[in-house]
Amino acid sequence: MTVKPTILQELPPDLVRERLPRHVAVIMDGNGRWAKQRGLPRIMGHRRGVDALKDILRCCKDWGIQALTAYAFSTENWGRPLEEVDFLMTLFERVLRQELREMMEEDVQIRFVGNLSALPKSLQLEIERAMDQTRQNKSIQFTVATNYGGRQEIIQACREIARKVQQGVLQPEEIDETLFEHHLYTDGISDLDLMIRTSGEMRISNFLLWQVAYAELYVTDTLWPDFDRVEFHRAIASYQQRDRRFGKVKV
């Protein structure tokens, strides 16, 4: 997790600690465009994007945010050029090996969600090792959505519940939101409070479709490799200005 020194190590004084989001999700968009603007290959954008993610993860820990979920690779990303996909798989594996020791020192609990069985076997082994070794860490929950699709997650949950009904261990009238959430990948993580999307695209892109129901959305034109603590500060400040009514009317 070693990155270059940055500003805003402590919680900025204009932010209210009691009103921080507990769980932040990021759609890390714009790596390719960042590289193209600089005349670099797309893979350089992905490398810089990893550095940005490491800094935001540490920022969340420094400021006291409990959980960060990052959209690293969607089920649709397999349609990218083979060279880019192969590079991303290798990058994920290398970063996991290099950063595991520091994640242990920083008390980061890492978990991966998505259809992990479709990933290269060597990457699956690194994922399994990282999740096992950091399982007891408590400072921050870091979730990496890899080969993830929100619709697929919901379908999988429905299938698991249907099997239990079929087996007679669950009655249909017992199915409610709480039970359904226990069958999602994000079981055990606090409700999503804030979803951030970089690069200015105004869509969710099949990410955390159930979890985003009452989350606040923040979109910035900043490309992900340039999304630093200053930009994150802006996102959190915007979040704290929102009036979160959850469908209710204040009287």
C-alpha positions in Angstrom: 0.0 0.0 0.0 3.0 2.3 -0.3 2.1 5.4 -2.2 3.6 8.9 -2.5 2.9 11.2 0.5 -0.3 13.2 0.2 -2.1 15.9 2.0 -5.2 15.6 4.2 -3.9 12.8 6.4 -6.3 13.8 9.2 -10.0 14.3 8.9 -10.5 17.9 7.4 -12.0 20.3 10.0 -15.0 21.1 7.9 -16.2 17.4 8.0 -18.3 16.1 10.8 -17.0 12.8 12.1 -20.4 11.7 13.3 -21.8 12.2 9.8 -19.2 10.3 7.8 -20.5 7.6 5.5 -19.9 4.2 7.0 -19.6 2.5 3.6 -18.4 4.1 0.4 -18.3 2.4 -3.0 -16.3 3.7 -6.0 -16.8 3.1 -9.7 -13.2 3.7 -10.8 -13.8 5.0 -14.4 -11.4 6.8 -16.7 -8.1 4.9 -16.5 -8.0 4.4 -20.3 -8.9 8.0 -21.1 -6.3 9.2 -18.6 -3.6 7.3 -20.4 -4.8 8.3 -23.8 -4.7 12.0 -22.9 -1.0 11.5 -22.1 -0.2 9.4 -25.1 0.4 6.3 -23.0 -0.9 2.8 -23.4 -4.1 2.0 -21.5 -2.3 -0.3 -19.1 -0.4 2.7 -17.7 -3.8 4.2 -16.7 -4.6 1.0 -14.9 -1.3 1.1 -13.0 -1.9 4.7 -12.0 -5.5 3.7 -11.0 -4.1 1.1 -8.5 -2.1 3.8 -6.8 -5.2 6.0 -6.6 -7.2 3.2 -5.0 -4.5 2.5 -2.5 -4.4 6.1 -1.4 -8.2 6.3 -1.1 -8.3 3.1 0.9 -5.7 4.5 3.3 -7.7 7.8 3.4 -10.8 5.9 4.5 -8.9 4.3 7.2 -7.2 7.5 8.3 -10.6 9.3 8.5 -12.5 6.5 10.2 -14.7 5.3 7.3 -15.6 1.6 8.0 -15.9 0.1 4.6 -14.7 0.8 1.0 -16.0 -1.3 -2.0 -14.2 -0.9 -5.3 -15.6 -1.9 -8.7 -12.4 -3.5 -10.2 -13.7 -5.7 -13.0 -17.2 -6.2 -14.2 -18.7 -9.2 -15.9 -18.9 -7.1 -19.1 -15.1 -6.2 -19.0 -14.3 -9.6 -20.5 -15.3 -8.0 -23.8 -12.2 -5.7 -23.7 -9.1 -6.5 -25.8 -7.5 -9.8 -24.6 -4.2 -8.1 -24.0 -5.8 -5.6 -21.6 -7.8 -8.3 -19.8 -4.6 -10.5 -19.3 -2.8 -7.4 -18.0 -5.5 -6.7 -15.5 -5.5 -10.3 -14.2 -1.8 -10.2 -13.8 -1.9 -6.8 -12.2 -4.5 -7.9 -9.6 -2.3 -10.9 -8.7 0.9 -8.9 -8.4 -0.7 -6.2 -6.3 -2.2 -8.8 -3.9 1.2 -10.5 -3.4 3.0 -7.2 -3.0 0.5 -5.5 -0.7 -0.6 -8.3 1.6 2.0 -7.7 4.2 1.2 -4.0 4.4 -2.5 -4.7 4.6 -1.8 -6.9 7.6 0.2 -4.1 9.2 -2.6 -1.6 8.4 -5.2 -4.0 9.8 -7.2 -4.0 6.5 -9.7 -6.8 6.0 -9.9 -7.6 2.3 -12.6 -9.6 0.6 -13.4 -10.3 -3.1 -16.9 -10.6 -4.4 -18.2 -11.7 -7.8 -17.9 -14.9 -9.8 -14.4 -15.7 -8.7 -14.4 -19.2 -10.2 -14.0 -17.7 -13.7 -10.7 -16.0 -12.8 -7.3 -17.5 -13.5 -6.4 -20.2 -11.0 -3.3 -18.5 -9.8 -5.3 -15.3 -9.1 -7.9 -17.3 -7.2 -5.2 -18.7 -5.0 -3.8 -15.3 -4.2 -7.4 -14.0 -3.4 -8.0 -17.0 -1.1 -4.7 -16.4 0.7 -5.3 -12.7 1.1 -8.9 -13.1 2.4 -7.8 -15.9 4.8 -4.9 -13.9 6.3 -6.8 -10.6 6.7 -10.0 -12.2 8.0 -9.5 -11.0 11.6 -8.4 -7.5 10.7 -10.8 -4.8 12.0 -9.7 -1.3 11.0 -11.5 -1.2 7.6 -13.4 -3.6 5.3 -12.0 -3.4 1.8 -14.2 -5.2 -0.8 -13.0 -5.7 -4.3 -15.7 -6.5 -6.9 -14.1 -8.7 -9.5 -16.0 -10.4 -12.3 -18.9 -8.8 -10.6 -22.4 -7.9 -12.0 -25.3 -6.6 -9.9 -28.0 -8.4 -11.8 -26.0 -11.7 -11.5 -25.6 -11.1 -7.8 -29.4 -10.7 -7.3 -30.1 -13.8 -9.5 -27.7 -15.9 -7.5 -29.3 -14.8 -4.2 -32.8 -15.7 -5.6 -31.5 -19.1 -6.6 -30.0 -19.8 -3.2 -33.3 -18.8 -1.5 -35.3 -20.8 -4.0 -33.2 -23.9 -3.2 -33.9 -23.5 0.5 -37.6 -23.2 -0.1 -37.5 -26.3 -2.3 -35.7 -28.2 0.4 -38.3 -27.2 2.9 -35.8 -25.3 5.2 -37.4 -21.9 4.4 -41.0 -20.8 4.0 -41.8 -18.2 1.3 -43.4 -15.9 4.0 -40.1 -15.8 5.8 -38.5 -14.0 2.9 -37.9 -10.4 3.6 -35.3 -7.7 2.9 -33.0 -8.8 5.8 -33.0 -12.5 4.7 -32.4 -11.5 1.1 -29.5 -9.3 2.1 -27.9 -12.2 3.9 -27.7 -14.0 0.5 -25.9 -11.1 -1.2 -22.1 -10.9 -1.7 -22.0 -7.9 0.7 -23.5 -9.8 3.7 -21.7 -8.6 6.8 -20.9 -5.1 5.5 -22.8 -2.0 6.6 -25.4 -0.5 4.3 -24.0 1.5 1.4 -24.1 5.2 2.2 -22.2 6.8 -0.7 -21.5 5.7 -4.3 -18.8 7.7 -6.2 -18.3 7.5 -9.9 -15.4 9.2 -11.6 -15.0 10.4 -15.3 -18.5 12.1 -15.4 -20.5 9.1 -16.7 -24.1 9.3 -15.3 -24.8 5.6 -14.8 -24.4 2.8 -12.2 -23.1 0.2 -14.7 -24.6 -2.8 -13.0 -22.9 -2.1 -9.7 -24.4 -2.9 -6.3 -28.0 -2.6 -7.7 -29.7 -3.7 -4.5 -27.3 -2.0 -2.1 -27.5 1.4 -3.9 -31.3 1.8 -3.2 -30.9 4.6 -0.6 -27.2 5.5 -1.2 -26.2 9.0 -2.1 -24.7 9.3 -5.5 -21.7 11.6 -6.3 -20.4 12.0 -9.9 -17.2 13.9 -10.8 -15.6 14.6 -14.1 -12.2 13.8 -12.6 -10.7 10.6 -14.1 -10.0 7.9 -11.6 -6.1 8.1 -11.7 -6.5 11.8 -10.7 -9.0 11.1 -7.9 -7.0 11.9 -4.8 -7.7 12.9 -1.2 -8.7 16.4 -2.2 -11.3 15.0 -4.6 -12.4 12.5 -2.0 -12.8 15.4 0.5 -15.1 17.1 -2.0 -17.2 14.0 -2.3 -17.6 13.5 1.4 -18.4 17.2 1.9 -21.1 17.0 -0.7 -22.4 13.9 1.1 -22.6 15.7 4.4 -24.7 18.4 2.8 -27.4 16.0 1.7 -30.7 15.6 3.6 -31.1 11.8 3.8 -34.8 11.2 4.5 -35.0 7.6 3.2 -38.4 8.3 1.6 -39.8 10.0 4.7 -40.9 13.6 5.3 -39.5 15.6 8.2 -42.1 17.4 10.2 
